[in-house]
């Protein structure tokens, strides 16, 4: 080819390349399916998580994340724990489901172990935390109904006292005792007979407690509300008032129970016990399982057919739950939870001294809230970009729920990443002054039970 023709061809090629479109980025078809067919109830980043190992998660691109959210307090042993995997494989080959018309090999032993851990007497297995809440409300009404009262009419003792700033689940019963209006009001009218008490306000509790109350419901450590532990003064007064008025004290330990606080149950730091305890999240190491734990006095009111479940307490889930509890005991994970929690709290306190928008560090064990004076959602997004999974609850509290078997090296890894997140995230709107509103109504990235 002559030189002049070569130059013309090169020019055409250059011109063509300038106007050539960049190759389109192919969207994962699984994300397209999710967008088209799922109910739009979650705000999620366009990432597909594929598998986990220990305290780490991996997405479809192979990116690795240090998981300090744990499926919202569910994956208490991290991901793919070998003993849990072994039990799932073994039991799946035996019987996944049998129905509650028959005994299975694991329900009784699991109930026995939970009674031992809690100091309570009887157990009912449900599918989830929110169903456990509903069952507890039924038990409280049942317990307080007088023998002379007709079953078709409302009982005199039918009211529930629940806490402001609370979250108990998504069923009609659970949202009825959940204070946050964004969860409750769109579905009004909800179950009647509920009044909300200011959390840790003894005077408010006393003013609303009378002989029409059948149950007082509280989270021993509020989770969605911003990691707020109940005070000993408030707990003791709730216990004494419930006893005085013949009502039940119901502890929601769905998020804070089964070791998360550094004790088997968070209420065990107090001298008195509740009448009902509700658990779920980590119980079956990721499989759906919840439970109601209660006393002989409450159980004595229950007769055949009054309550039930199709899936609750199946052999696979109960076998895994037994293994989870055995691991916590045998590996002395309560000691580890307290030690790693102390390291995290100390490291976060040091970071708070460097960043003036960190207002407070709260929590117990490996349930920690970092309250900011600015909105937390951008920090969650920046953390994910840097390979760290956390979330924000109550708009201004960054919530940390790492696994029970966390190591000191992983605590240091988290603190290094978290400091980068605090240093580089653009600041957003400030939280209202606490003297004006102790609990802002907006709630970001909340969990679903």
Secondary structure, DSSP 8 states (H G I E B T S, - for coil): --HHHHHHHHHHHHHHHHHS--------HHHHHHHHHS-S-----S--EEEEEBTEEEETT--EEEESSHHHHT-TT-BS-HHHHHHHHHHHTT-S---TTS--TTHHHHHHHHHHHHS--EEEEESSHHHHHHHHHHHHHHHHS-TTS-TTS--SS-EEEEETT----SSHHHHHT---HHHHGGG-S--SSEEEE-TT-HHHHHHH--TTEEEEEEESEETTTTSEE--HHHHHHHHHHHHHHT-EEEEE-TTTTTTTTSSSSGGGGSSS--SEEEE-TTTBTTB--EEEEE-HHHHTT--TTSS--SSTT-HHHHHHHHHHHHHHHHTTHHHHHHHHHHHHHHHHHHHHHH-TTEEEEEEETTEEEEEESB-SHHHHHHHHHTTEE-EEETTTEEEE---TT--HHHHHHHHHHHHHHHHHS----B---TTT-SS-S---S----
